[in-house]
């Protein structure tokens, strides 16, 4: 996943956690503590990800993907020769006639 997309998702999760925390009663301190811990963890992860330098992924060689190995070409050629030939309409009608 790209860093920019991950940061967006983490920020979205952080806002969702904030909404859940606001929705809980103050009396359930155990749940609020857990949610606050989760929110701070997500915030620190997004800050760490934002501070990390973006690494460039090496581009794939398009020509290497398009080239087929010799063995694959031979398999394709052998498969084409192994197929039964289609009958011509004249030969087919001659078989059907009594």
Secondary structure, DSSP 8 states (H G I E B T S, - for coil): --HHHHHHHHHHHHHHHHHHHHHS-TT-HHHHHHHHHHHHHHHHHHHHHHHS---------HHHHH---HHHHHHHHHHHHHS-----HHHHHHHH--
